[in-house]
């Protein structure tokens, strides 16, 4: 019995040794190929590459290790196996880049998410096709045809409404973009501000009970099942508290969160597809628009963010110690949470659908419009925190004649440096000074390493002359032209500044609804002028007003000088300290930028590899062409043996260079 057991043990040991040797070969080839290609690969790719290398080693062993060769081509065999492994990993990386499918542990979840997204995508496409939008998705619609906008506006609104809460929210945002969409679209999409169907009361009640963990009677004396208003993500109900006070409860729609997350992903993908296929999507920057919309919606899914935003805006206004004509809601913090927000009762109607607005005279309309504009400018330029989505559905016209801002789910924040840059920007526009406008713009945007300031200043001068010459009526599309100018010079607008301009564009649509003919750009110039001692705030000279005289340039220059003087002591202290300690010096270095050094290093590396590969290839060709010389074995000379090895080395180096170049081009 001992002999069979001993034989089994020997066979097991031999098998383990073979597996160990094979694993060692696989590891060596995979690690060498990965390092030669500069790749980071996962377990699946490493195992696949190891199996390929093992198969290649076996094939090359049969071809190159015949008995008469006596193992002299072992180096060529190993080199060919390494070349095969490198080619396999390189081809896999080209077809399916690393990280594109995640880790194996996440594949089931990713597959489930992909299936759900595919179903939703098919549903959305079917909605678009049913409403006649298929040609516009394919980019072959005759976009410039007369009457095309009027024919498309209503089907687009109906498709967005049927698409669900996320697409209704998208339509609401688009309805405020007078600078981007024709008036037919704006008029039709504005109906989405108010025509949103409410969620059924049983589902809402269940969501409220789940949020509080107790019956509604514990916190509320009476609850009105019929909503006061229904929005795309939430809806508002009237309640009476136990102390007799009246309030409103804003509750997240049941089950809306996963739907919104999935739809936002689809919107991003649709935006990328449309920007590739259609001119109109590229013209409006649809991908950037979709990203900003997704970030805004994410904040609105958590009412704790909105409660904190209201508190921040209220505190900032209190620091100004100014009685504002615009009311803000008060939060009942003890009754509010992630999916529920309880606010005090404000008696009024959305300003876009208010019956009092239709009956109001022109002076009242102008007063309300001016109040809203002045409030937003105060929030941006003074407080540093502002309502980032002032569309008509988020503004109430109260019964006492005042206006109120609601829905603070989206709030922008501006730091002191950016506020100073925005002030200088507005003053430079008001004074018509291209040099000051250039300085202010470079303070706002993210400045690249290389920029032609003189050319930028001349372009800004042409911009001012085109939009702000005497007798002209500046419109809100000047922001669009400014963005194009900024992008043309490689200047990146930071998200905070982009949020300011986006809020101004949204407010312009609201002000046009409140007071047709209201010129926001001209009024903003009057407001900023009044704050520094110019024309009194609130007095508008109307569309026919001309550009102010050069006198306002003096305060603008003083403000710019003040910003310089404010930073000067700190800079002087640093210079004098360095001078006193003997550390002051001027150094000029070639390739001071790390990106330049990295580029030169990679270029030299690639050139050197190419030179070595070319030299090795030429030498292998010469050696293989030599017929005479000492023979290692019959039929194979020493020079041919060296030539075969150099040929393999050449192939490995060429594959590495080609792979590096292909990765840089992607």
C-alpha positions in Angstrom: 0.0 0.0 0.0 2.9 2.3 0.7 4.2 2.0 -2.9 1.0 3.3 -4.6 0.8 6.1 -2.0 4.4 7.0 -2.6 3.8 7.0 -6.4 0.7 9.2 -6.0 2.7 11.6 -3.8 5.5 11.8 -6.4 3.0 12.5 -9.2 1.3 15.2 -7.1 4.7 16.8 -6.4 5.6 16.6 -10.1 2.3 18.2 -11.0 2.8 20.9 -8.4 6.3 21.6 -9.7 4.9 21.8 -13.3 2.2 24.2 -12.2 4.7 26.3 -10.3 7.1 26.5 -13.3 4.2 27.3 -15.6 2.9 30.0 -13.3 6.4 31.4 -13.0 6.7 31.6 -16.8 3.3 33.2 -17.1 4.1 35.8 -14.4 7.5 36.7 -16.0 6.0 37.2 -19.5 2.9 39.1 -18.3 4.9 41.4 -16.0 7.5 42.0 -18.7 4.9 42.8 -21.3 3.0 45.1 -19.0 6.1 47.0 -18.1 7.2 47.3 -21.7 3.8 48.7 -22.7 3.5 50.9 -19.6 0.0 49.4 -18.7 -1.9 48.8 -15.5 -3.9 45.6 -16.0 -6.3 43.7 -13.8 -6.5 40.1 -12.8 -8.6 38.9 -15.8 -6.2 40.5 -18.3 -3.2 39.1 -16.5 -4.6 35.6 -16.5 -5.6 35.9 -20.2 -2.1 37.2 -21.1 -0.5 34.4 -19.1 -2.4 31.8 -20.9 -1.6 33.3 -24.3 2.1 33.4 -23.3 2.0 29.8 -22.2 0.4 28.7 -25.5 2.9 30.8 -27.5 5.8 29.3 -25.5 4.5 25.8 -26.4 4.1 26.5 -30.1 7.5 28.2 -30.4 9.1 25.3 -28.5 7.8 22.9 -31.1 8.9 25.1 -34.0 12.3 26.3 -32.7 13.5 23.5 -30.5 14.1 20.7 -32.9 16.7 18.2 -31.7 19.3 19.3 -34.2 19.1 22.9 -32.9 20.3 21.9 -29.4 18.4 24.8 -27.7 20.4 27.6 -29.4 17.2 29.5 -30.3 15.9 29.6 -26.7 16.4 33.4 -26.6 14.4 33.8 -29.8 11.7 31.6 -28.5 11.3 33.6 -25.3 11.5 36.9 -27.2 8.8 35.7 -29.6 6.6 34.7 -26.7 7.1 38.1 -25.1 6.2 39.8 -28.4 3.0 37.7 -28.7 2.0 38.6 -25.1 2.7 42.3 -25.7 0.6 42.2 -28.9 -2.3 40.5 -27.1 -2.4 43.0 -24.3 -1.9 45.9 -26.7 -4.8 44.7 -28.9 -7.0 44.3 -25.8 -6.2 47.8 -24.6 -7.0 49.3 -27.9 -10.4 47.5 -28.2 -11.4 47.7 -24.5 -9.3 50.3 -22.6 -8.5 49.6 -18.9 -11.2 50.7 -16.5 -13.9 50.8 -19.1 -15.8 47.9 -17.6 -14.8 48.1 -13.9 -13.9 45.3 -11.6 -15.4 41.8 -12.0 -17.1 42.2 -8.6 -19.1 45.0 -10.1 -20.0 43.4 -13.3 -23.5 42.0 -12.2 -24.5 45.4 -10.9 -23.1 47.1 -14.0 -25.0 44.7 -16.2 -28.2 45.2 -14.3 -27.7 49.0 -14.6 -27.0 48.7 -18.3 -30.2 46.7 -18.9 -32.3 49.2 -16.9 -30.7 52.1 -18.8 -31.3 50.3 -22.1 -35.0 49.9 -21.3 -35.4 53.5 -20.2 -33.4 54.7 -23.3 -35.7 52.7 -25.5 -38.8 54.2 -23.8 -37.5 57.7 -24.2 -36.7 57.1 -27.9 -40.2 55.7 -28.4 -41.6 58.8 -26.8 -39.6 61.0 -29.1 -40.6 59.0 -32.2 -44.2 59.1 -31.2 -44.2 62.9 -31.0 -42.4 63.2 -34.3 -38.9 64.1 -33.0 -37.0 61.3 -34.6 -35.5 63.5 -37.5 -34.1 66.0 -34.9 -32.4 63.2 -33.0 -30.7 62.0 -36.2 -29.6 65.5 -37.2 -31.5 65.5 -40.6 -34.4 67.8 -39.9 -34.0 70.8 -42.0 -33.1 72.9 -39.0 -33.3 76.2 -40.8 -36.7 75.7 -42.4 -39.2 78.4 -41.9 -41.7 77.6 -39.3 -39.6 74.6 -38.0 -39.4 76.0 -34.5 -43.2 76.5 -34.3 -43.8 72.9 -35.4 -41.3 71.4 -33.0 -42.1 73.4 -29.9 -45.3 71.7 -28.8 -44.2 68.1 -29.6 -41.0 68.8 -27.7 -43.0 70.0 -24.6 -45.3 67.0 -24.8 -42.4 64.6 -25.1 -40.6 66.1 -22.1 -43.8 66.0 -20.1 -44.3 62.4 -20.9 -40.6 61.6 -20.2 -41.0 62.1 -16.5 -39.8 64.4 -13.7 -36.2 64.8 -14.9 -37.2 65.7 -18.4 -39.9 68.1 -17.1 -37.1 69.8 -15.0 -35.0 70.0 -18.1 -37.8 71.7 -20.0 -38.3 74.1 -17.2 -34.7 75.1 -17.3 -34.7 75.5 -21.1 -37.8 77.7 -20.9 -35.7 80.4 -19.2 -33.0 80.4 -21.9 -34.2 83.3 -24.1 -30.6 83.7 -25.2 -30.4 80.2 -26.5 -33.9 79.2 -27.8 -36.4 80.8 -30.2 -39.4 82.4 -28.5 -41.7 79.6 -29.8 -39.8 77.1 -27.6 -39.7 79.4 -24.6 -43.4 80.1 -24.8 -44.3 76.4 -25.1 -41.8 75.1 -22.5 -42.9 77.7 -20.0 -46.1 75.8 -19.6 -44.1 73.1 -17.9 -43.5 75.5 -15.0 -47.1 75.0 -13.9 -48.6 72.0 -15.8 -47.0 69.1 -13.9 -49.3 66.4 -12.7 -49.3 65.6 -9.0 -48.3 62.3 -7.4 -51.3 60.4 -5.8 -52.0 61.2 -2.2 -51.7 57.6 -0.8 -48.1 57.4 -2.2 -47.2 60.8 -0.8 -48.7 60.0 2.6 -46.7 56.7 2.7 -43.5 58.6 1.9 -44.2 61.2 4.6 -44.9 58.5 7.2 -41.7 56.7 6.2 -39.7 59.9 6.5 -41.1 60.9 10.0 -41.5 57.3 11.3 -44.7 58.3 13.0 -48.3 59.1 11.8 -48.8 62.6 10.3 -51.1 63.6 13.2 -48.1 63.6 15.5 -46.7 66.7 13.8 -49.6 68.3 12.0 -53.1 69.2 13.1 -54.5 69.0 9.6 -53.0 68.0 6.2 -54.4 69.0 2.9 -54.2 66.0 0.5 -54.6 68.2 -2.7 -51.3 69.8 -3.5 -50.9 73.5 -3.8 -48.3 73.0 -6.5 -46.6 70.1 -8.2 -43.1 70.3 -9.5 -41.0 67.8 -11.4 -39.1 66.6 -8.3 -41.3 67.6 -5.4 -44.8 68.9 -4.6 -46.2 71.2 -2.0 -49.1 70.7 0.4 -50.8 73.0 2.8 -50.7 72.0 6.5 -51.9 73.4 9.8 -49.6 73.0 12.8 -50.8 72.2 16.3 -50.1 75.8 17.4 -52.7 77.0 14.9 -50.1 78.3 12.4 -50.3 77.5 8.7 -47.3 76.1 6.7 -46.4 74.3 3.6 -44.8 70.9 3.3 -42.5 70.2 0.4 -42.1 66.5 -0.1 -40.0 64.6 -2.6 -42.0 62.6 -5.1 -42.2 58.9 -4.1 -39.5 56.9 -6.0 -38.2 59.8 -7.9 -34.5 59.5 -6.8 -33.5 56.4 -8.7 -35.5 57.5 -11.7 -33.7 60.9 -11.7 -30.3 59.3 -11.4 -30.9 57.0 -14.3 -32.4 59.8 -16.5 -29.5 62.1 -15.8 -27.1 59.5 -17.1 -29.3 59.1 -20.2 -29.4 62.9 -20.7 -25.6 63.1 -20.6 -25.3 60.4 -23.2 -28.0 61.9 -25.4 -26.3 65.3 -25.2 -22.9 63.8 -26.2 -24.6 61.9 -29.1 -26.5 65.0 -30.3 -23.4 67.2 -30.1 -21.6 64.8 -32.4 -24.4 64.6 -34.9 -26.2 67.9 -35.1 -25.2 71.5 -35.7 -27.7 73.0 -33.3 -26.4 71.0 -30.3 -22.8 72.0 -31.0 -23.9 75.7 -31.3 -25.4 75.8 -27.9 -22.8 73.6 -26.1 -25.3 70.8 -25.2 -22.8 68.6 -23.3 -21.8 71.5 -21.0 -25.4 72.4 -20.5 -26.3 68.8 -19.6 -23.5 68.6 -17.0 -24.6 71.9 -15.3 -28.2 70.7 -15.3 -27.2 67.3 -13.7 -25.2 69.0 -10.9 -28.1 71.3 -10.2 -30.7 68.5 -10.0 -28.5 66.5 -7.7 -28.6 69.2 -5.1 -32.3 69.5 -5.4 -32.8 65.8 -4.4 -31.7 66.6 -0.8 -33.9 69.1 1.0 -31.3 69.5 3.8 -29.2 71.3 1.2 -32.1 73.7 0.4 -32.7 74.4 4.2 -29.0 75.2 4.6 -29.1 77.4 1.5 -32.0 79.4 2.8 -30.3 80.0 6.1 -27.1 81.1 4.3 -28.9 83.6 2.1 -30.9 85.0 5.1 -27.7 85.4 7.1 -25.9 87.1 4.3 -28.8 89.6 3.9 -28.8 90.2 7.6 -25.2 91.2 7.5 -26.1 93.9 5.0 -28.6 95.2 7.5 -30.9 96.1 4.7 -34.7 95.7 4.5 -35.1 93.8 1.3 -38.3 94.1 -0.7 -38.0 90.4 -1.6 -39.2 87.9 1.1 -37.5 84.6 1.9 -39.2 81.6 3.4 -38.6 80.5 7.0 -37.7 76.8 7.6 -39.2 74.7 10.4 -36.0 72.8 11.1 -37.5 70.3 13.5 -40.0 69.1 10.9 -37.6 69.1 7.9 -35.2 66.4 6.7 -33.7 64.9 3.5 -37.0 64.3 1.7 -39.3 66.7 3.6 -39.1 70.5 4.0 -41.6 72.5 6.0 -41.8 76.2 5.4 -43.9 79.1 6.6 -47.0 80.1 4.6 -46.5 82.8 2.0 -49.8 84.1 0.5 -49.3 84.6 -3.2 -49.0 83.1 -6.7 -46.2 82.1 -9.0 -45.3 85.4 -10.8 -45.6 83.9 -14.3 -49.2 82.9 -13.7 -50.3 85.5 -11.2 -53.7 87.1 -12.0 -52.5 90.3 -10.3 -49.6 90.5 -12.8 -52.0 90.6 -15.7 -53.9 93.4 -14.1 -50.9 95.4 -13.0 -49.9 98.7 -14.6 -46.5 99.3 -16.2 -45.0 101.0 -13.2 -45.7 98.1 -10.9 -44.3 95.6 -13.4 -41.1 97.7 -13.8 -40.8 98.0 -10.0 -41.1 94.3 -9.5 -38.6 93.6 -12.2 -36.1 96.1 -10.9 -36.5 94.7 -7.4 -35.7 91.2 -8.5 -32.7 92.4 -10.5 -31.3 94.5 -7.7 -31.8 91.6 -5.2 -29.8 89.2 -7.4 -27.0 91.7 -8.0 -26.8 92.3 -4.3 -26.6 88.6 -3.6 -23.9 88.1 -6.2 -21.8 91.2 -5.7 -22.2 91.8 -2.0 -23.4 88.6 -0.2 -21.5 86.1 -2.3 -24.4 83.6 -2.2 -27.3 83.9 -4.7 -30.4 82.1 -6.0 -29.1 80.2 -9.0 -32.4 79.3 -10.6 -34.7 82.4 -10.6 -37.3 81.1 -13.1 -40.9 82.3 -12.9 -42.0 79.2 -11.0 -39.6 80.0 -8.2 -40.8 83.6 -7.6 -44.1 84.4 -5.9 -46.1 87.6 -6.3 -47.5 88.1 -2.7 -50.8 89.6 -1.9 -49.1 92.5 -0.1 -47.5 93.6 -3.3 -44.0 92.2 -2.6 -42.2 89.4 -4.3 -40.7 86.3 -2.7 -38.0 83.8 -3.7 -38.7 80.1 -3.1 -37.0 76.8 -4.0 -33.4 77.3 -2.9 -32.3 73.9 -4.0 -29.8 75.4 -6.4 -27.7 78.2 -4.9 -24.4 79.6 -6.3 -21.5 80.8 -4.2 -18.9 83.5 -5.1 -15.7 84.1 -3.2 -14.3 87.6 -2.4 -11.8 87.5 -5.3 -14.4 86.6 -7.9 -16.8 89.2 -6.5 -14.1 91.8 -6.9 -13.5 90.7 -10.5 -17.2 90.7 -11.3 -17.5 94.3 -9.9 -14.6 95.4 -12.0 -16.1 93.6 -15.0 -19.4 95.4 -14.7 -17.8 98.8 -14.1 -15.5 98.3 -17.1 -18.5 97.4 -19.3 -20.3 100.5 -18.0 -17.4 102.7 -18.7 -16.6 101.1 -22.1 -12.9 100.6 -21.2 -11.5 97.6 -23.1 -8.2 97.6 -21.0 -10.1 97.5 -17.7 -12.5 94.9 -19.1 -9.5 92.7 -20.1 -7.9 93.0 -16.6 -11.3 92.2 -15.0 -11.9 89.2 -17.3 -8.4 87.8 -16.6 -9.2 88.1 -12.9 -12.5 86.1 -13.3 -11.4 83.3 -15.7 -8.8 80.6 -15.3 -5.9 82.1 -17.1 -3.7 79.9 -19.4 0.0 80.0 -19.4 0.3 81.7 -22.8 -2.2 84.4 -23.9 -1.9 87.3 -26.2 -3.3 90.1 -24.0 -3.1 92.8 -26.7 -5.2 90.7 -29.1 -7.7 89.9 -26.3 -7.9 93.6 -25.4 -8.6 94.5 -29.0 -11.3 91.7 -29.3 -12.9 93.1 -26.1 -12.8 96.6 -27.6 -14.7 95.3 -30.7 -17.1 93.5 -28.4 -17.9 96.8 -26.5 -18.2 98.7 -29.7 -20.6 96.1 -31.2 -23.0 95.9 -28.2 -22.6 99.2 -26.2 -22.2 102.0 -28.7 -24.3 105.1 -28.1 -27.9 104.6 -29.1 -27.7 100.8 -29.0 -30.0 98.5 -26.9 -27.8 95.9 -25.3 -29.5 92.5 -25.0 -28.8 89.5 -22.8 -27.2 87.6 -25.8 -24.1 89.7 -25.1 -23.3 87.0 -22.5 -23.3 84.4 -25.3 -21.0 86.5 -27.5 -18.7 87.0 -24.5 -18.6 83.2 -23.8 -17.6 82.6 -27.4 -14.9 85.3 -27.2 -13.5 83.8 -24.0 -13.5 80.2 -25.5 -11.8 81.5 -28.6 -8.8 82.7 -26.5 -8.5 79.4 -24.5 -9.9 81.0 -21.3 -11.8 78.6 -19.0 -14.7 80.2 -17.1 -14.8 78.7 -13.6 -18.0 77.0 -12.6 -18.8 79.8 -10.0 -18.6 82.5 -12.7 -20.6 80.4 -15.1 -23.3 79.9 -12.5 -23.6 83.7 -12.2 -24.0 84.3 -15.9 -26.4 81.3 -16.1 -28.5 82.8 -13.3 -28.5 86.2 -15.0 -29.7 84.6 -18.2 -32.5 82.7 -16.3 -33.5 85.9 -14.6 -33.7 87.8 -17.9 -36.4 85.3 -19.1 -38.3 85.9 -15.8 -38.0 89.7 -16.1 -39.3 89.6 -19.7 -42.3 87.7 -18.4 -42.9 90.2 -15.6 -42.2 93.4 -17.6 -42.1 93.0 -21.4 -39.5 95.3 -22.9 -37.4 95.4 -19.6 -33.8 95.6 -20.6 -31.8 93.7 -18.0 -28.4 94.6 -19.3 -29.1 98.3 -19.4 -30.9 98.2 -16.0 -27.9 96.4 -14.4 -25.6 99.2 -15.7 -27.9 101.7 -14.0 -28.0 99.7 -10.7 -24.2 99.4 -10.5 -23.9 103.0 -11.5 -26.2 104.0 -8.7 -24.3 102.1 -6.1 -21.1 104.0 -6.7 -22.7 107.4 -6.7 -24.0 107.5 -10.3 -27.6 107.5 -11.4 -30.0 106.6 -8.6 -30.9 103.0 -8.3 -34.3 102.3 -9.5 -34.3 104.9 -12.2 -34.2 103.5 -15.6 -33.6 105.6 -18.6 -35.2 102.9 -20.8 -34.0 101.3 -24.0 -33.2 104.5 -25.6 -30.6 105.4 -23.0 -27.1 105.8 -24.3 -23.8 104.7 -22.9 -22.8 106.8 -19.9 -20.3 109.5 -20.3 -16.6 108.9 -19.6 -17.0 110.2 -16.0 -18.0 106.8 -14.6 -14.6 105.5 -15.7 -13.0 107.4 -12.8 -14.7 105.2 -10.1 -13.9 102.1 -12.1 -10.2 103.1 -12.1 -10.3 103.9 -8.4 -11.8 100.5 -7.6 -9.2 98.8 -9.7 -6.4 100.8 -8.0 -7.9 99.9 -4.6 -7.8 96.2 -5.3 -4.1 96.7 -6.3 -3.3 98.7 -3.2 -5.1 96.2 -1.0 -2.7 93.4 -2.2 0.4 95.6 -2.4 1.5 95.6 1.3 1.6 91.8 1.5 3.6 91.6 -1.7 6.0 94.3 -0.6 6.5 92.6 2.7 7.4 89.3 1.0 9.9 91.1 -1.4 11.6 93.1 1.4 11.8 90.1 3.7 13.5 88.1 0.9 15.8 91.0 0.2 16.8 91.4 3.9 17.6 87.7 4.2 19.5 87.6 1.0 17.1 85.3 -0.8 15.9 87.7 -3.5 17.0 86.6 -6.9 15.8 86.3 -10.5 16.1 82.9 -12.1 15.4 82.0 -15.7 15.1 78.3 -16.5 14.5 76.5 -19.7 11.5 74.2 -19.5 10.4 75.6 -16.2 6.9 74.2 -16.7 6.6 70.6 -15.6 4.4 69.9 -18.6 7.2 71.1 -21.0 9.7 68.8 -19.2 7.3 65.9 -19.4 6.7 66.4 -23.1 10.5 66.7 -23.9 11.3 63.7 -21.8 8.6 61.6 -23.6 9.7 62.9 -27.0 13.4 62.0 -26.3 12.3 58.6 -25.0 10.3 57.8 -28.1 13.1 59.1 -30.5 15.7 57.0 -28.6 13.6 53.9 -28.8 12.9 54.5 -32.5 16.6 54.9 -33.1 17.5 51.8 -31.2 14.8 49.8 -33.0 16.0 51.1 -36.4 19.6 50.3 -35.6 18.8 46.9 -34.3 16.6 46.2 -37.4 19.4 47.2 -39.8 22.0 45.2 -38.0 19.7 42.1 -38.0 19.2 42.5 -41.7 22.9 42.7 -42.3 23.7 39.8 -40.1 21.0 37.6 -41.7 22.4 38.4 -45.2 25.9 37.2 -44.4 26.3 33.7 -45.8 29.8 33.0 -44.6 31.0 32.6 -41.1 31.3 30.1 -38.3 28.5 27.7 -38.0 26.9 27.0 -34.6 25.0 24.0 -35.9 24.6 22.7 -39.4 22.6 25.2 -41.4 22.7 28.0 -38.8 25.7 30.3 -38.6 26.8 32.5 -35.7 25.9 35.7 -37.6 22.4 34.4 -38.4 21.9 33.5 -34.7 22.7 37.0 -33.7 20.4 38.3 -36.5 17.5 36.3 -35.3 17.8 37.7 -31.7 18.2 41.3 -32.9 15.1 40.8 -35.2 13.0 39.8 -32.1 14.4 42.8 -30.2 13.5 45.1 -33.1 9.9 43.8 -33.2 9.5 44.3 -29.4 10.8 47.9 -29.5 8.7 48.7 -32.6 5.6 47.4 -30.9 6.3 49.4 -27.8 6.8 52.7 -29.8 3.7 52.1 -31.9 1.6 51.4 -28.7 2.9 54.5 -26.9 2.1 56.7 -30.0 -1.4 55.2 -30.3 -2.2 55.9 -26.6 -1.0 59.6 -26.9 -3.2 60.1 -30.0 -6.4 59.0 -28.1 
